[in-house]
């Protein structure tokens, strides 16, 4: 399967082949194995709308899709420590962005108290991304999808992101109406 070959016993039984998702991949995170896809998103800092999203299989690291998520409208880039690298920091500075990406500790080089404090302050803004996934779980049916194939998963994730944006728009409309009175 990993090389793209289909086992011989599946070739004769097409109904078995139809039930296998050959686009999804396994990933191990903190000792737990996950199979499926990831929704990488870029969120507007001011209003909390999903501006860009990229769907990949679960084995793709977050940093691999960073360039597809960068939003040209802002001057600051926020992200967790998965995006941190000296090359990326240099590139962002070169093209005029202020990096607000969390700093990362390494083996035998833990974060200093100042770095931890800076990360805590950055987390207050970066947490808006987590609100999207919280809404998915609490209001939009959860993150689990029973779909086979990357195309279908991309469509479903796109619709969930759109539904989240509609909910967010309604939130801001209600706040606007309340503030007018």
Number of C-alpha atoms within 10 A of each C-alpha: 8 8 5 8 8 12 10 8 10 13 11 10 10 10 10 11 15 12 11 12 14 17 17 19 16 14 18 11 9 6 7 7 9 13 14 22 23 21 18 18 21 21 22 15 17 8 13 18 21 18 15 16 19 16 19 22 17 19 17 15 15 16 15 10 17 16 9 13 15 17 15 9 7 11 12 16 17 21 21 17 14 13 20 17 14 9 8 16 16 12 13 16 11 10 9 10 16 15 18 20 23 22 19 17 13 8 5 6 8 11 14 10 9 9 15 16 12 15 20 13 13 18 17 9 14 21 14 18 20 11 14 20 18 14 19 18 13 10 11 14 11 13 15 9 12 6 14 16 16 18 12 12 21 19 12 14 20 17 12 19 24 15 15 22 18 13 15 18 15 12 12 14 12 11 11 11 9 9 8 6 5
